[in-house]
Amino acid sequence: MVEFGTLNFGSLDTSSQKKELDLNNPSEHLKLVIVGSGPAGYTAGIYAARANLNPVLYTGMEMGGQLTTTTIVENYPGYPDGVEGPVMMEEFKRQAEKFGTDVRFGEVTRVDFGRRPFILVIDEEKVISADAVIIATGASAKYLGLESEQRLRGAGVSACATCDGFFYKDKVVAVVGGGDTACEEALYLAGLAKKVYMLVRKPYMRASKIMQRRVLDHPKIEVLFETETLDILGDKKVEGIKVVYRRGKPDEKVYEIPIDGFFLAIGHKPNSDVFKPWIETDENGFIKTKCKSTKTNVEGVFAAGDVQDPFYRQAVTAAASGAMAAKEAELYLQELEEKEREEKQLEQI
Ligand SMILES: Cc1cc2nc3c(=O)[nH]c(=O)nc-3n(C[C@H](O)[C@H](O)[C@H](O)COP(=O)(O)OP(=O)(O)OC[C@H]3O[C@@H](n4cnc5c(N)ncnc54)[C@H](O)[C@@H]3O)c2cc1C
């Protein structure tokens, strides 16, 4: 259970006397707050604003979300010639603002969903309250932590085979990981690439037996067990990888493999920590939503996009669930208003 009451500024405090945040006195009350500015958040904004819900959207540190870190997006409907990720997200924002979404730069650093209205703390500076909240904070792919991996992101290094696999038609690629997702990515890539190396750190895979079988039986996939990536080679684009076989063992071997694309499939970390005390997540931190909806375990709090989607993780699916969340929030707010009206009427009797 989280303890809420007053909150010290700690190191953010600039005055000599410590400021305190009074969570019982929010400086602003809002009908609907959307947390996150990726495809899910902005789409929720478009729908909620058009439904007259006066949504306020907090962008977080990565304004525009994950797509601002990529170059060309070719699989979002409506852009037959492809579109630069940052350009597409600017257009999402423009559309959300056009209908009245109040887009504000700021991060939700704490919440209290145990009281009504809900309490949200922005940048540890401002306390607001809201009748309904849509969480659209996305998920971040896990990387190995190599310098070359960051340098070559978007230049041959990718964490999404569905997004970038098409660029490796008839080329040679490597996939890192040994779980079901890694197997799915390897199989997807094998449908496009000439050859797929699958790099598995352990002497076995974590994936389900059926996925292992599919991968091991595929003529284009070569699984390299007990193999770790030491470096990604290439100056401007990926040209190969340096790997180590059986690191630290007497028969350790370091060698290079020429490849064109390097795909990470070692998991995603959903940005759900800030909500966790109140909102149910699965064992990997993805927010649990109720069957075919964006409803969470807390009535009035909805989750959309990658933060609740361990499987599809695409811009179009994130946007679709953002629209669902806005529709569901609209219905919830209508019911809330009706309830409040009835309560007032009863008080007057
Ligand atoms: C390199 C790359 C290329 C990709 N290419 C494609 C592609 O070609 N096609 C495709 O369909 N998909 C692609 N994807 C996947 C796609 O980007 C995601 O599926 C999509 O962005 C998910 O949208 P989202 O709105 O759920 O979250 P995100 O886009 O991750 O946005 C999350 C938002 O939440 C904000 N946020 C996080 N925490 C907080 C907080 N505490 N308070 C306030 N805000 C917060 C962040 O600042 C961000 O704005 C790609 C992903 C990557 C990384």
PDBQT file of the ligand as one rigid body, heavy atoms in Angstrom, charges set to zero:
ROOT
HETATM    1  C1  LIG A 401      12.561   1.935 -33.258  1.00  0.00    +0.000 C 
HETATM    2  C2  LIG A 401      11.109   1.561 -33.324  1.00  0.00    +0.000 A 
HETATM    3  C3  LIG A 401      10.494   1.454 -34.559  1.00  0.00    +0.000 A 
HETATM    4  C4  LIG A 401       9.140   1.119 -34.632  1.00  0.00    +0.000 A 
HETATM    5  N1  LIG A 401       8.572   1.039 -35.862  1.00  0.00    +0.000 NA
HETATM    6  C5  LIG A 401       7.246   0.772 -35.953  1.00  0.00    +0.000 A 
HETATM    7  C6  LIG A 401       6.606   0.710 -37.218  1.00  0.00    +0.000 A 
HETATM    8  O1  LIG A 401       7.241   0.877 -38.254  1.00  0.00    +0.000 OA
HETATM    9  N2  LIG A 401       5.278   0.448 -37.234  1.00  0.00    +0.000 N 
HETATM   10  C7  LIG A 401       4.545   0.233 -36.097  1.00  0.00    +0.000 A 
HETATM   11  O2  LIG A 401       3.341   0.028 -36.182  1.00  0.00    +0.000 OA
HETATM   12  N3  LIG A 401       5.133   0.259 -34.887  1.00  0.00    +0.000 NA
HETATM   13  C8  LIG A 401       6.453   0.519 -34.783  1.00  0.00    +0.000 A 
HETATM   14  N4  LIG A 401       7.064   0.535 -33.562  1.00  0.00    +0.000 N 
HETATM   15  C9  LIG A 401       6.250   0.222 -32.378  1.00  0.00    +0.000 C 
HETATM   16  C10 LIG A 401       5.443   1.474 -31.980  1.00  0.00    +0.000 C 
HETATM   17  O3  LIG A 401       6.309   2.553 -31.854  1.00  0.00    +0.000 OA
HETATM   18  C11 LIG A 401       4.699   1.221 -30.681  1.00  0.00    +0.000 C 
HETATM   19  O4  LIG A 401       3.901   0.074 -30.787  1.00  0.00    +0.000 OA
HETATM   20  C12 LIG A 401       3.815   2.422 -30.335  1.00  0.00    +0.000 C 
HETATM   21  O5  LIG A 401       4.576   3.608 -30.298  1.00  0.00    +0.000 OA
HETATM   22  C13 LIG A 401       3.140   2.228 -28.988  1.00  0.00    +0.000 C 
HETATM   23  O6  LIG A 401       2.397   3.361 -28.724  1.00  0.00    +0.000 OA
HETATM   24  P1  LIG A 401       1.984   3.797 -27.258  1.00  0.00    +0.000 P 
HETATM   25  O7  LIG A 401       1.180   5.015 -27.428  1.00  0.00    +0.000 OA
HETATM   26  O8  LIG A 401       1.402   2.648 -26.561  1.00  0.00    +0.000 OA
HETATM   27  O9  LIG A 401       3.341   4.099 -26.483  1.00  0.00    +0.000 OA
HETATM   28  P2  LIG A 401       4.657   4.917 -26.815  1.00  0.00    +0.000 P 
HETATM   29  O10 LIG A 401       4.795   5.274 -28.231  1.00  0.00    +0.000 OA
HETATM   30  O11 LIG A 401       5.748   4.125 -26.186  1.00  0.00    +0.000 OA
HETATM   31  O12 LIG A 401       4.458   6.256 -25.995  1.00  0.00    +0.000 OA
HETATM   32  C14 LIG A 401       4.478   6.243 -24.608  1.00  0.00    +0.000 C 
HETATM   33  C15 LIG A 401       4.347   7.662 -24.122  1.00  0.00    +0.000 C 
HETATM   34  O13 LIG A 401       4.155   7.656 -22.711  1.00  0.00    +0.000 OA
HETATM   35  C16 LIG A 401       4.936   8.697 -22.164  1.00  0.00    +0.000 C 
HETATM   36  N5  LIG A 401       5.150   8.365 -20.749  1.00  0.00    +0.000 N 
HETATM   37  C17 LIG A 401       5.787   7.288 -20.201  1.00  0.00    +0.000 A 
HETATM   38  N6  LIG A 401       5.750   7.355 -18.855  1.00  0.00    +0.000 NA
HETATM   39  C18 LIG A 401       5.079   8.486 -18.545  1.00  0.00    +0.000 A 
HETATM   40  C19 LIG A 401       4.718   9.137 -17.332  1.00  0.00    +0.000 A 
HETATM   41  N7  LIG A 401       5.037   8.626 -16.140  1.00  0.00    +0.000 N 
HETATM   42  N8  LIG A 401       4.030  10.314 -17.379  1.00  0.00    +0.000 NA
HETATM   43  C20 LIG A 401       3.668  10.858 -18.572  1.00  0.00    +0.000 A 
HETATM   44  N9  LIG A 401       3.976  10.280 -19.769  1.00  0.00    +0.000 NA
HETATM   45  C21 LIG A 401       4.680   9.127 -19.746  1.00  0.00    +0.000 A 
HETATM   46  C22 LIG A 401       6.179   8.767 -23.016  1.00  0.00    +0.000 C 
HETATM   47  O14 LIG A 401       6.803  10.031 -22.892  1.00  0.00    +0.000 OA
HETATM   48  C23 LIG A 401       5.548   8.540 -24.383  1.00  0.00    +0.000 C 
HETATM   49  O15 LIG A 401       5.114   9.760 -24.903  1.00  0.00    +0.000 OA
HETATM   50  C24 LIG A 401       8.403   0.859 -33.445  1.00  0.00    +0.000 A 
HETATM   51  C25 LIG A 401       9.032   0.962 -32.207  1.00  0.00    +0.000 A 
HETATM   52  C26 LIG A 401      10.364   1.312 -32.133  1.00  0.00    +0.000 A 
HETATM   53  C27 LIG A 401      11.040   1.431 -30.789  1.00  0.00    +0.000 C 
ENDROOT
TORSDOF 0
